[in-house]
Amino acid sequence: MTKAVHVPYTVEEDEDGVWCAHAQLRPSVSANGEGATREEAVDDLREALAGLIAEFGVPDELTVAVDVV
């Protein structure tokens, strides 16, 4: 069984050319990622989100999809 958590996020390039990704899990819990490319920033954000979800669990406000194989 696989669970996928759908987390809304934003990605933008800062004035120094660094890509930054941001997601809000709960009002006081957020995650950030950054990288030289948009993809690196999103990958970094995914890693940060995985750690937060492992520690705090999936917030009720987010969508969880379960695939049974």
C-alpha positions, 0 to 999 in steps of 0.5 A: 500500500502506498500513500501520497500526500498532496501538499500545495506549494509555491516556487520562485526564483530569488534575486540571486538566482536561487530557486525557493520552494515553500509549503505550509502544512499547518498555520505554525508548521511550514517547510522550505526547499532551495536549489540551483534549479526549480526541480532541485528546490522542489526535491529539497522541499519534498525531503523537508516535508517527508521529515515533517510528516514523519514527525507530526503526521499528515494534517487533516486539511491535506489530501491523502490518496492511498493506492492498494497494489 
